[in-house]
Amino acid sequence: MLSTNKTSRSTRPLLVEQIVESLEELIRNEGMRPGDRLPSEAQLAARMQCSRNILREAVGRLTSHGVVEVRRGLGMFVGTADTIRSFDSLLRSSMTISVGDLLEFTEFRRAIEGYAARQATIRATDEELSELGRLAQAIDDPTISREESLMRDTKFHLRLMEIGGNRLMAVLLASLLDFLHASMDSTTATPRDIETSRELHAIIMDGLMRRDPDAADQAMEINRQHTISKLKGHRKELS
């Protein structure tokens, strides 16, 4: 792996993604089991030839997914059933969040994601747009489960917010993961409608790649209307 000790804004997201993949490969290739201790931060940074900041960001992503567990004063460990279960519980949050709440959340999400999409057409580097394109394509892989598709969809929208929004907006959306998952779970068909999903994400990427703020903003509005339509249909089914 090329040295990642000196990074620029344009290369950082790609480097973090590479380290995430490398850590996942390390766990798989060495046959590590849940609860096994990972090498120290210093050892991993040297092994991955990356800075500690890049490593910490990658570990943070894996921790949020339950794949890695950081125990203060003890080190890093492979995630256990409990950490993964806490992550999976987000997918079940639609059982406790009402459709009315999700409709209100959709309005909030539209406002901040529309802004982020507009800003991304101006701010995003070519590398960041390519990263978003890969994330969008990964959502509709026909070989993955519905649950994995939802998680990848979440990752795409959070990354778009990071790139085009501001830090506070990204933190706000991340803090509402229960609502984001519940919204996606309630509006995603079983089995998944891959063609519709692919089309909705394609229009977002088209506006972004053309660096057209109005087109990107309109794409988010189309997504909002689709979500609202699905939520209202879901409410009728429950009534």
ABEGO torsion letter per residue (X at the ends): XBBAABBBAAAAAAAAAAAAAAAAAAAAAAGBBBGBBBBBAAAAAAAAGBBAAAAAAAAAAAAAAGABBBBBGAEBBBBBAAAAAAAAAAAAAAAABBAAAAAAAAAAAAAAAAAAAAAAAAABBAAAAAAAAAAAAAAABAABBAAAAAAAAAAAAAAAAAAABBAAAAAAAAAAAAAAAAAAAAABBOBBBAAAAAAAAAAAAAAAAAGBAAAAAAAAAAAAAAAAAAAAAAAAAAX
